[in-house]
Amino acid sequence: MSHETRPLNRLEQTILARKDAPSEKSYTTQLLEGGIEKIGGKIIEEAAEVVEAAGEPGEEGCQHTIREAGDLLYHLLVLMACRGVSLAEVEAELARREGVSGLEEKASRKS
């Protein structure tokens, strides 16, 4: 699957299009107009729902977790667009961390 056809890349492009056309009313433009505070609140809400769904048993719990994770990723991409951070930049950061102990990487960050 090419970079442009990956669902997260297509979703990022849709979000950026909404950001560039704020007169077009959509849930995404409402979030962007609400800024970091509104989007951040949704991320906190969705993160809690992912954890709750992950605790549910069986296949329905798995499917619920998938749906909630999708909601969380969507809201995170909206927050990133609001801040001008691209998915490619986050992917580059993750690539930079590859092969590095999580404990070492965290310790190397400046406070």
C-alpha positions in Angstrom: 0.0 0.0 0.0 1.5 3.3 -1.0 2.0 6.2 1.4 -0.9 8.2 -0.2 -3.4 5.4 0.0 -2.9 4.5 3.7 -6.1 5.4 5.6 -4.3 7.5 8.2 -2.7 9.6 5.4 -6.0 10.0 3.7 -7.6 11.0 7.0 -4.8 13.5 7.6 -5.4 15.1 4.2 -9.2 15.3 4.9 -8.5 17.0 8.2 -6.1 19.5 6.6 -8.6 20.3 3.9 -11.2 21.1 6.6 -8.6 23.3 8.3 -8.0 25.1 5.1 -11.7 25.6 4.4 -13.1 26.7 7.8 -16.3 28.0 6.2 -17.3 24.4 5.4 -19.1 23.2 8.6 -18.2 19.8 9.8 -17.3 18.1 13.1 -13.6 18.5 12.2 -14.0 22.3 11.7 -15.9 22.6 14.9 -13.1 20.9 16.8 -10.4 23.0 15.1 -12.3 26.2 15.9 -12.5 25.0 19.6 -8.7 24.8 19.6 -6.4 22.8 21.8 -8.7 22.9 24.8 -11.7 21.4 23.0 -9.6 18.8 21.0 -7.6 17.9 24.1 -10.8 17.2 26.0 -12.0 14.8 23.3 -8.6 13.0 23.3 -8.8 12.5 27.1 -12.4 11.2 26.7 -11.5 8.9 23.8 -8.4 7.6 25.6 -10.5 6.6 28.6 -13.0 4.9 26.3 -10.2 2.9 24.6 -9.0 1.6 28.0 -12.5 0.8 29.1 -13.2 -1.1 25.8 -9.9 -3.0 26.1 -11.2 -4.4 29.5 -14.3 -5.9 27.9 -14.1 -9.7 27.3 -14.3 -11.6 24.0 -14.6 -10.6 20.4 -17.0 -7.8 21.1 -14.5 -6.2 23.4 -11.8 -6.5 20.7 -14.2 -4.9 18.1 -15.1 -2.1 20.6 -11.4 -1.5 21.3 -10.8 -1.1 17.5 -13.7 1.4 17.1 -12.5 3.5 20.1 -8.9 3.4 19.0 -10.1 4.7 15.6 -11.8 7.6 17.4 -8.7 8.3 19.5 -6.5 8.4 16.4 -8.9 10.7 14.6 -8.9 13.2 17.4 -5.1 13.0 17.8 -4.7 13.8 14.0 -7.0 16.8 14.5 -4.9 18.0 17.4 -1.7 17.5 15.3 -3.3 19.5 12.4 -4.2 22.3 14.8 -0.6 22.5 16.0 0.8 22.1 12.4 2.4 18.7 13.2 2.3 16.1 10.4 2.0 12.4 10.6 5.3 12.1 8.7 7.0 14.1 11.5 5.6 11.7 14.1 6.7 8.7 12.0 10.2 10.2 11.7 10.4 10.6 15.5 9.3 7.0 16.0 11.9 5.9 13.4 14.6 7.9 15.3 13.7 6.0 18.4 13.8 2.5 16.8 16.4 0.3 18.5 16.7 2.6 21.5 15.5 1.4 24.9 12.4 3.3 25.9 14.0 3.9 29.3 17.1 5.4 27.7 15.1 7.5 25.3 13.0 9.0 28.0 16.0 9.7 30.2 17.7 11.5 27.3 14.9 14.1 27.0 15.4 17.5 28.6 13.0 18.4 31.4 
